[in-house]
Amino acid sequence: PQEIIKTLKTIKIEKQKTASELYEEGRVFLTNKDQANAEKCFRLAAEQGSIPAKSKLGMIYLTSGKHKEAYP
């Protein structure tokens, strides 16, 4: 329960960031080999219309094999 509350608070804070801020944060996560958090940041940025974030998110899907789940 505590971890879920923390995650929800983190998501709320990230939703308040601009697409550019989220994209840059995602790049930092990728540099540090934290693909899960990079994906979250890129997804939120992409939802705000960031083309570079959509591209990075697509590359994550392609390299991780998640594209098979998204497009069976």
Disulfide bonds with the S-S distance in Angstrom:
none
